[in-house]
């Protein structure tokens, strides 16, 4: 399996969120499991543009898709 083209830190940066490891851990802890049970982009904690980016990354199997899947796993 290939490694992701982008890191989780770069994904958070792309989403306009704090991208340091501590901020990512806090985000995951805050939103893990209890916030959503459907598709990642449908979670109510995303802005419209963030949700659109996440959906597009997966739908188009873009370079970001693997790290978006990683984030989805981290939040479940």
Secondary structure, DSSP 8 states (H G I E B T S, - for coil): ----SS-HHHHHHHTTS--SHHHHHHHHHHHTTTT-SS-GGG-TTS-HHHHHHHHHHHHTT-TTHHHHHHHHHHH-
